[in-house]
Amino acid sequence: MYMDVVVFAGIATVLLTVAFFIGVGVFIVRDQKAHGDAQKEKNLKTGEKAA
């Protein structure tokens, strides 16, 4: 297969997109671990039900 600049740009775009979504996922998991318990306690104090 002929490797042109467009092919390299496409591969780079796909890899950067995958890296972005992995980064968002890692951020969400870390944030949930850091703030998840506080939100549960707040919901219990106010009488709200868990989702």
C-alpha positions in Angstrom: 0.0 0.0 0.0 1.3 3.4 -1.0 1.9 5.5 2.2 1.0 9.1 1.3 0.9 12.1 3.6 -2.9 11.8 3.7 -2.6 8.3 5.0 -0.3 9.4 7.8 -2.6 12.3 8.6 -5.6 9.9 8.8 -3.8 7.5 11.1 -2.7 10.4 13.3 -6.3 11.7 13.4 -7.7 8.3 14.5 -5.0 7.8 17.1 -5.5 11.3 18.6 -9.2 10.8 18.7 -8.8 7.5 20.5 -6.3 9.1 22.9 -8.8 11.9 23.6 -11.6 9.6 24.5 -9.4 7.5 26.7 -8.3 10.6 28.5 -11.9 11.7 29.0 -12.7 8.2 30.4 -9.7 8.4 32.8 -10.8 11.8 34.0 -14.3 10.6 34.6 -13.2 7.6 36.6 -10.8 9.6 38.7 -13.4 12.3 39.3 -16.0 9.8 40.3 -13.6 8.2 42.8 -12.8 11.6 44.3 -16.3 13.0 44.5 -18.6 10.0 44.3 -18.9 9.4 48.1 -19.5 13.0 48.8 -22.4 13.1 46.4 -24.0 9.9 47.9 -23.8 11.4 51.4 -25.3 14.7 50.2 -28.2 12.8 48.6 -28.8 10.8 51.8 -29.0 14.0 53.8 -31.4 15.7 51.5 -33.6 12.6 51.1 -33.0 12.1 47.4 -33.0 8.7 45.9 -29.9 7.3 44.1 -30.1 7.0 40.4 
